[in-house]
């Protein structure tokens, strides 16, 4: 998995902070070039006087950092999400994984298409216990002798069937 890394880089006229993240270790390089750099992390002055400041076992909490030489002071807000078990992947590896996934998916689609192509005319007999044959058409039912169609010239038989008012 890729670690989620987000940070703001403080930009100054002499350059910008450089932030490197590896596992849970965060290394920050101050843009000031001097031998006596004083670091301040969230209001606490650190004893280191080097240009690089290393935070080991960073807990992913946001931090305010500053490095200063005399009256020059540069600030950095660090919001880096780190994890101990994460692996870094370069862009080529990620592109290869996505391409391989798309090719495998396309191959599966083609296999399903060709194997299902021959089954279009066949019906499954899994849910039906009786053998299937060609459907036979039934003849129309025999009309009841009680109901005869009206023929020309026989209207007097049905003349008395007028609707009645209730």
C-alpha positions as CSV (number, residue, x, y, z in Angstrom):
1,X,0.0,0.0,0.0
2,X,1.1,3.5,-0.6
3,X,1.5,5.8,2.4
4,X,-0.7,8.9,2.3
5,X,1.8,11.7,2.3
6,X,0.8,15.3,2.4
7,X,2.9,18.2,3.6
8,X,3.3,21.9,3.1
9,X,6.8,23.2,2.1
10,X,7.8,26.5,3.5
11,X,9.3,28.6,0.7
12,X,11.9,31.3,1.4
13,X,14.1,33.6,-0.8
14,X,17.0,31.2,-0.2
15,X,15.1,28.0,-1.1
16,X,12.6,25.6,0.3
17,X,12.5,22.9,2.9
18,X,13.2,19.4,1.6
19,X,11.2,16.6,3.3
20,X,12.0,12.9,2.9
21,X,9.8,10.2,4.3
22,X,10.9,6.6,4.7
23,X,8.7,4.3,6.9
24,X,8.1,6.3,10.1
25,X,11.3,8.4,9.8
26,X,10.9,12.0,8.5
27,X,14.0,14.0,7.5
28,X,13.7,17.7,6.9
29,X,16.5,19.8,5.4
30,X,16.5,23.6,6.3
31,X,16.9,26.0,3.4
32,X,19.4,28.1,5.4
33,X,23.1,27.2,4.8
34,X,25.0,27.7,8.1
35,X,26.8,25.5,10.6
36,X,24.7,26.8,13.6
37,X,21.1,26.1,12.7
38,X,18.7,25.9,15.6
39,X,15.5,23.8,15.2
40,X,12.3,24.3,17.0
41,X,9.6,21.6,16.9
42,X,6.1,22.6,18.2
43,X,7.5,25.2,20.5
44,X,10.4,23.2,21.9
45,X,13.9,24.0,20.9
46,X,16.0,21.0,19.8
47,X,19.6,20.4,20.6
48,X,20.7,19.6,17.1
49,X,22.8,22.2,15.2
50,X,22.8,20.4,11.8
51,X,21.1,21.4,8.6
52,X,19.1,18.2,8.6
53,X,16.5,17.4,11.3
54,X,15.4,13.8,11.7
55,X,12.2,12.8,13.4
56,X,12.3,9.1,14.2
57,X,9.0,7.2,14.9
58,X,6.8,10.0,13.7
59,X,3.2,9.4,14.8
60,X,1.6,11.2,11.8
61,X,0.4,14.1,13.9
62,X,0.7,17.6,12.4
63,X,3.8,19.5,13.5
64,X,5.1,23.1,13.3
65,X,8.8,23.3,12.6
66,X,11.2,26.1,12.2
67,X,14.9,26.5,11.6
68,X,16.7,29.7,12.4
69,X,20.1,31.3,12.2
70,X,20.3,34.5,14.2
71,X,17.4,36.6,13.2
72,X,16.5,34.6,10.0
73,X,13.8,32.1,10.8
74,X,11.9,29.8,8.4
75,X,8.7,28.0,9.3
76,X,7.3,24.7,8.1
77,X,3.9,23.0,8.8
78,X,4.4,19.3,8.5
79,X,1.3,17.0,8.0
80,X,2.8,13.7,6.9
81,X,0.9,10.4,7.2
82,X,3.4,7.6,7.7
83,X,3.2,3.9,8.4
84,X,5.8,1.3,9.4
85,X,4.7,-1.5,7.1
86,X,4.0,0.5,3.9
87,X,6.1,-0.1,0.8
88,X,6.9,2.7,-1.7
89,X,6.0,2.1,-5.3
90,X,7.3,4.0,-8.2
91,X,5.0,5.2,-11.1
92,X,6.2,2.4,-13.5
93,X,5.3,-0.4,-11.0
94,X,1.8,1.2,-10.4
95,X,1.3,1.5,-14.2
96,X,2.3,-2.1,-14.7
97,X,-0.1,-3.4,-12.1
98,X,-3.0,-1.4,-13.6
99,X,-2.2,-2.6,-17.1
100,X,-1.9,-6.2,-16.0
101,X,-5.3,-6.0,-14.2
102,X,-7.0,-4.5,-17.3
103,X,-5.5,-7.2,-19.5
104,X,-6.6,-10.0,-17.2
105,X,-10.1,-8.5,-17.0
106,X,-10.3,-8.2,-20.8
107,X,-9.2,-11.8,-21.1
108,X,-11.9,-13.0,-18.7
109,X,-14.6,-11.0,-20.7
110,X,-13.5,-12.7,-23.9
111,X,-13.6,-16.2,-22.3
112,X,-17.0,-15.6,-20.9
113,X,-18.3,-14.3,-24.2
114,X,-17.0,-17.3,-26.2
115,X,-18.2,-19.9,-23.7
116,X,-21.6,-18.4,-23.4
117,X,-22.0,-17.9,-27.1
118,X,-22.9,-21.6,-27.8
119,X,-25.4,-21.8,-25.0
120,X,-27.9,-19.3,-26.3
121,X,-30.3,-21.9,-27.8
122,X,-30.1,-24.4,-24.9
123,X,-32.3,-24.2,-21.9
124,X,-31.2,-25.5,-18.6
125,X,-33.0,-28.5,-17.1
126,X,-31.8,-28.0,-13.6
127,X,-35.1,-26.6,-12.2
128,X,-37.5,-28.7,-14.3
129,X,-38.0,-32.5,-13.6
130,X,-40.1,-33.3,-16.7
131,X,-38.4,-33.8,-20.0
132,X,-38.7,-30.9,-22.4
133,X,-39.8,-31.4,-25.9
134,X,-41.3,-29.3,-28.6
135,X,-44.2,-27.4,-27.2
136,X,-47.5,-28.6,-28.6
137,X,-50.2,-26.2,-29.5
138,X,-53.5,-26.9,-28.0
139,X,-56.6,-26.6,-30.1
140,X,-59.1,-23.9,-29.1
141,X,-61.7,-25.1,-26.6
142,X,-64.9,-26.4,-27.8
143,X,-67.6,-23.7,-27.5
144,X,-70.4,-24.4,-25.1
145,X,-73.8,-25.0,-26.6
146,X,-75.3,-22.5,-24.2
147,X,-73.5,-19.7,-26.0
148,X,-74.1,-19.4,-29.7
149,X,-72.9,-16.6,-31.9
150,X,-75.4,-14.1,-33.1
151,X,-76.2,-14.7,-36.7
152,X,-78.1,-12.5,-39.1
153,X,-81.8,-13.2,-39.0
154,X,-81.7,-14.6,-35.5
155,X,-81.9,-11.4,-33.5
156,X,-85.3,-12.3,-32.0
157,X,-83.7,-14.9,-29.8
158,X,-81.6,-12.3,-28.1
159,X,-84.1,-9.4,-28.3
160,X,-85.3,-10.0,-24.8
161,X,-81.8,-9.5,-23.3
162,X,-82.0,-5.7,-23.1
163,X,-80.5,-4.1,-20.0
164,X,-82.9,-3.7,-17.1
165,X,-83.2,-0.6,-15.0
166,X,-83.0,-1.3,-11.3
